[in-house]
Amino acid sequence: MFDVEKIRADFPILKREIYGKPLVYFDNGATSQRPARVIAKMDDYYLNWNANVHRGVHYLSNVCTDGNEEARRTVRDFIGAASEKEIIFTRGTTESINLVAYSFGERFIGKGDEILVTEMEHHADIVPWQMLCERKGAVLKVLPFTDEGVLNLEALDRLLTNRVKLVGVVHASNVLGTVNPVREIIEKAHAAGAKVLVDAAQSIAHTEIDVQALDCDFLAFSGHKIYGPTGVGVLYGKEALLEEIPPWQGGGEMIREVRFEKTTYNDLPFKFEAGTPDFIGIIGLGEALKYVGGIGLKAIGAYEGELLKYATGRLLEIPDFRIFGTAPEKSALISFQVGTIHPLDLGTLLDRMGIAIRTGQLCAEPIMQHYGVHGMARASFAMYNTREEIDIFCEAIRKTGALFEGGKA
């Protein structure tokens, strides 16, 4: 049995009111809330154990170092990596992708080479590759999607020439909700001689991921989207590939020996972790993954799928309600418009009713261009959301529509 009320009790913020209304938090695609045990774990380390990691011989440093490395092993097990050497801690998905763009790009990308991304990527999986192409004289190619929000895999076969060195693909779109067939894409890319980076920012909290089963070369995600702290993320990379590419940043920890004549670099994973990490944030991430693992991603995914189905049916009953992204496989989010109401106006009025959603271009301007719109509204669900909240949300949209000319209550 999936006990949503028990889960909600773990998140203190869900008990509060906004403008005198019970909080309905539907902005989980931007950041999830944190359970009390994650906050308590971090507080305990800040209050009782705080000391820099990996360098000290004293007791406090050893405790924090052990906590940091325990979290690394937790991540390894959570995504099915072969070794903790393949787990690099970063500040989030964006930094992870930039790391690959720089380090992989320095080693493998040259003039005339191609990088292939999809039309539904977040800006974080577009701009770093554009910057790399500018540095190296490479070319960025784009795999389009249909109006339903499904990638055109026939076009993928045409685009995957021997010039493509890397494919960047989002596992689940932060706008369309589309869950892409990443295993099939990886197989096709590898057959063409290309490496693959999977952006798992929107999938990590909703579905089980096994990087060895997927056979991806890189995978990135952020802690704050899976009930962990902000400013902490993960880059997974195959060990042999991480050994081959150069470090991204220089400084303490990532070195083995420093001479003015030459510096040699540390072993994995520390080769890519220059300077003092957010080790307490990393410990918090480990605790968040343990929390999610205790509930079970299969159960979470099934429950969120029910929420998505219920919300879709209820929302389509509202006059002039348009959903962007109707792929057969979707994660638990809905991007939409209501008649001619501007998304900003809609989001502002819903906020006054205690409902938090996301509005705007959603860090995915090419998707807006695909549909010919300036922005969208997005409701994204998590394991602590309920059907009752969806009912409140639908009624609030109806009330908002009544406030605008042509709106219908």
Secondary structure, 3 states (H helix, E strand, C coil): CCCHHHHHCCCHHHHCEECCEECEECECCCCCCCCHHHHHHHHHHHHHCCCCCCCCCCHHHHHHHHHHHHHHHHHHHHHCCCCHHHEEEECCHHHHHHHHHHHHHHHHCCCCCEEEEECCCCHHHCHHHHHHHHHHCCEEEEECECCCCCECHHHHHHHCCCCEEEEEEECECCCCCEECCHHHHHHHHHHCCCEEEEECCCCCCCCCCCHHHHCCCEEEEEHHHCCCCCCCEEEEECHHHHHHCCCCCCCCCCEEEECCCCEEECCCCHHHCCCCCCHHHHHHHHHHHHHHHHHCHHHHHHHHHHHHHHHHHHHCCCCCEEEECCCCCECCEEEEEECCCCHHHHHHHHHHCCEECEEECCCCHHHHHHHCCCCEEEEECCCCCCHHHHHHHHHHHHHHHHCCCCCCC
